[in-house]
Amino acid sequence: MSESSVVEVRGINKHFGEGSARVDALRDVSLDVFPGSVVGLRGPSGSGKSTLLNVIGCILEPNAGSMRLNGELVYDGKWLRADLRRLRLEKIGFIFQSHNLLPFLNAWENVAVALLLAGATPARAKERALELLSYLGVERRKDAMPGQLSGGEAQRIAIARALSNDPRIILADEPTAALDSQRAGAVMDLLRKVAVERRTAVIVVTHDEKIFNRFDRIYALRDGALESPVQQAA
């Protein structure tokens, strides 16, 4: 029996402004992302990629449609959860191009802070942070400050932080844009490892043609709509 999708988006529309100033950022977007898969969102600037990622991340509210995350109907014409912050903590890990590591915390502390926000004890937060750094091959850099890390190391720390609460969904916005081909490939290999071993759905917004062959599937957007057919990565 096949697994159900972790992300199920149906008929999502999102616009900004009204009247003559209205911009339709997403137009009737529907897609499914399954556990263990790495999916890309590609398209020109302004095509709606980051808007869609922010809708799936429960940061932007759509204007119409429905969305299920890990089996839970979370949006159906309106948000069905009062506490969206808790929803994000429970279900979603975020990775950004700029890493967003706190400069005054070392590597393991940057991972632990997400666990502390979710209610873990300091001892458990440190233990879990070190487990994740080891899992991603950067435990030896646990005491390094962000300014002492290479771009690839910083991105691994950011991935560890995204995994801290064991989410079923990882959302990454241009995670390899600042990396060379070798480091970009290494980051995508780590995201593949996470997807397969933890049965996580990974969604990556990217312009980076170096990594297009790393996806199970690529959804192409233009002017807020999915282009057809959906590209199956080689």
Rosetta blueprint (number, residue, H / E / L):
1 M L
2 S L
3 E L
4 S L
5 S L
6 V L
7 V E
8 E E
9 V E
10 R E
11 G E
12 I E
13 N E
14 K E
15 H E
16 F E
17 G L
18 E L
19 G H
20 S H
21 A H
22 R L
23 V E
24 D E
25 A E
26 L E
27 R E
28 D E
29 V E
30 S E
31 L E
32 D E
33 V E
34 F L
35 P L
36 G L
37 S L
38 V E
39 V E
40 G E
41 L E
42 R E
43 G L
44 P L
45 S L
46 G L
47 S L
48 G L
49 K H
50 S H
51 T H
52 L H
53 L H
54 N H
55 V H
56 I H
57 G L
58 C L
59 I L
60 L L
61 E L
62 P L
63 N L
64 A E
65 G E
66 S E
67 M E
68 R E
69 L E
70 N L
71 G L
72 E E
73 L E
74 V E
75 Y E
76 D E
77 G L
78 K L
79 W E
80 L L
81 R L
82 A L
83 D L
84 L H
85 R H
86 R H
87 L H
88 R H
89 L H
90 E H
91 K H
92 I E
93 G E
94 F E
95 I E
96 F E
97 Q L
98 S L
99 H L
100 N L
101 L L
102 L L
103 P L
104 F L
105 L L
106 N L
107 A H
108 W H
109 E H
110 N H
111 V H
112 A H
113 V H
114 A H
115 L H
116 L H
117 L H
118 A L
119 G L
120 A L
121 T L
122 P H
123 A H
124 R H
125 A H
126 K H
127 E H
128 R H
129 A H
130 L H
131 E H
132 L H
133 L H
134 S H
135 Y H
136 L L
137 G L
138 V L
139 E H
140 R H
141 R H
142 K L
143 D L
144 A L
145 M L
146 P H
147 G H
148 Q H
149 L L
150 S L
151 G H
152 G H
153 E H
154 A H
155 Q H
156 R H
157 I H
158 A H
159 I H
160 A H
161 R H
162 A H
163 L L
164 S L
165 N L
166 D L
167 P L
168 R L
169 I E
170 I E
171 L E
172 A E
173 D E
174 E L
175 P L
176 T L
177 A L
178 A L
179 L L
180 D L
181 S H
182 Q H
183 R H
184 A H
185 G H
186 A H
187 V H
188 M H
189 D H
190 L H
191 L H
192 R H
193 K H
194 V H
195 A H
196 V H
197 E H
198 R H
199 R L
200 T L
201 A E
202 V E
203 I E
204 V E
205 V E
206 T L
207 H L
208 D L
209 E H
210 K H
211 I H
212 F H
213 N H
214 R H
215 F L
216 D L
217 R E
218 I E
219 Y E
220 A E
221 L E
222 R E
223 D L
224 G L
225 A E
226 L E
227 E L
228 S L
229 P L
230 V L
231 Q E
232 Q L
233 A L
234 A L
